[in-house]
Amino acid sequence: MASQRALIIDNNVSLAETVAEILAESGFEVEVACSGLEALVVWRRRPANVVVLDVDLPDIEGVRLARRLARRAEATRLVVMSAGEPERLLRLCEEIGAEFLAKPFSPGNLLAAIKRMLDFGREERPEAAPRAARRLLGPRQPMGLLQHSRRQ
């Protein structure tokens, strides 16, 4: 995953810094934004390959921001994270071809979600076909489901 750029968008500064550290240790060039407006400024200046977006932002609704980034940046892959509203967010992820990451999550789950999204971006897909949603089972899921999803 070296030489990839990541943008972390989360108003929880501590969590954003932790995610940034995990990605930096994995070879990503990382930028952090703590609001939707700051994220748009950073992204316009230099788009990232992957955006890790918490939908609970103080200034812009995260769902709206996710749709906006998905429409404007075909090469950018989105990982949408949240501690709540999984059904609504899973529908959003299906719609925009993003990965859902349930909070709390482990560093391994974060990196796996990002890897799947970056690998998904390399797959050839017909122009008319919508991007398929990818779902990351959160840490609260039964262990058997996690092991099953890794074999696929």
C-alpha positions in Angstrom: 0.0 0.0 0.0 3.0 2.3 -0.2 2.8 5.7 -1.9 -0.9 6.0 -1.4 -2.6 9.1 0.0 -5.2 9.0 2.7 -7.5 11.7 4.1 -9.0 11.1 7.5 -12.1 13.1 8.3 -13.3 12.9 11.9 -14.2 15.5 14.5 -12.8 13.3 17.2 -9.2 14.5 17.0 -7.8 11.7 19.1 -9.4 9.0 16.9 -8.4 10.9 13.7 -4.7 11.0 14.9 -4.8 7.3 15.9 -6.1 6.3 12.4 -3.5 8.6 10.8 -0.8 6.9 12.8 -1.9 3.5 11.8 -2.0 4.4 8.1 1.3 6.3 8.2 2.9 3.2 9.8 1.5 1.2 6.8 3.1 3.5 4.3 0.4 6.0 3.5 0.9 9.7 3.2 -1.8 11.0 5.5 -3.7 14.2 6.1 -6.3 14.8 8.8 -9.4 17.1 8.7 -11.6 17.6 11.7 -14.6 19.1 9.9 -16.3 18.7 6.5 -15.3 22.1 5.3 -11.7 21.5 6.2 -11.8 18.2 4.4 -13.1 19.8 1.2 -10.3 22.3 1.3 -7.7 19.6 1.8 -9.2 17.3 -0.8 -9.5 20.0 -3.4 -5.9 20.9 -2.9 -4.7 17.4 -3.3 -7.2 14.5 -3.7 -6.5 11.3 -1.7 -6.6 7.7 -3.0 -8.7 6.8 0.0 -10.9 8.8 2.4 -11.8 7.5 5.8 -14.9 9.5 6.7 -16.8 9.6 10.0 -20.4 10.7 9.2 -20.9 12.5 12.4 -19.4 15.9 11.6 -20.1 19.3 13.2 -20.6 21.4 10.1 -21.5 19.2 7.1 -23.6 16.1 7.3 -21.2 13.2 6.6 -23.7 11.4 4.3 -23.9 14.5 2.1 -20.1 14.8 2.1 -19.7 11.1 1.2 -22.0 11.5 -1.8 -20.2 14.6 -2.9 -16.8 13.1 -2.8 -18.0 9.9 -4.5 -19.5 11.9 -7.4 -16.5 14.1 -7.9 -13.7 11.7 -7.4 -14.0 8.4 -9.3 -10.4 7.5 -8.3 -11.0 8.2 -4.6 -12.2 5.2 -2.5 -14.3 5.9 0.5 -14.5 4.1 3.9 -17.5 5.4 5.8 -17.3 4.9 9.6 -19.8 5.4 12.3 -20.9 4.1 15.7 -24.5 4.2 14.8 -27.2 3.9 12.1 -25.7 0.9 10.3 -28.7 0.2 8.1 -28.9 3.8 6.7 -25.1 3.8 6.2 -25.0 0.4 4.6 -27.6 1.7 2.0 -25.4 4.7 1.5 -22.3 2.5 0.9 -24.2 0.4 -1.6 -25.3 3.6 -3.4 -21.8 5.1 -3.7 -19.6 2.0 -3.7 -18.0 2.6 -0.3 -16.9 0.4 2.5 -18.7 0.6 5.9 -16.6 0.4 9.1 -18.4 0.0 12.4 -16.9 1.8 15.4 -15.1 0.7 17.5 -12.8 -1.2 15.1 -9.4 -2.7 15.3 -6.3 -1.5 13.3 -6.5 -4.8 11.3 -10.1 -4.1 10.3 -9.3 -0.6 9.3 -6.4 -1.7 7.1 -8.5 -4.6 5.6 -11.3 -2.2 4.7 -8.8 0.2 3.0 -7.1 -2.7 1.2 -10.4 -4.0 -0.1 -11.4 -0.5 -1.4 -8.0 0.0 -3.1 -8.1 -3.5 -4.6 -11.7 -2.9 -5.7 -10.5 0.3 -7.5 -8.1 -1.8 -9.6 -10.7 -4.3 -10.8 -12.0 -3.9 -14.2 -15.7 -3.2 -14.2 -18.1 -2.4 -17.0 -18.9 1.4 -17.3 -22.6 0.8 -17.0 -22.4 -1.4 -13.9 -22.7 0.4 -10.5 -19.9 0.0 -8.0 -20.8 -2.8 -5.6 -20.8 -2.1 -1.9 -18.4 -3.7 0.4 -19.3 -4.3 4.0 -16.8 -4.7 6.9 -18.2 -6.8 9.7 -17.5 -4.8 12.9 -15.8 -6.1 16.0 -19.2 -6.9 17.6 -20.0 -9.5 15.0 -19.7 -13.2 15.9 -16.2 -14.5 15.3 -17.4 -17.2 12.9 -18.7 -14.5 10.5 -15.3 -12.8 10.6 -13.5 -16.0 9.8 -15.9 -16.8 7.0 -15.5 -13.3 5.4 -11.7 -13.7 5.4 -11.9 -16.9 3.3 -13.7 -15.2 0.4 
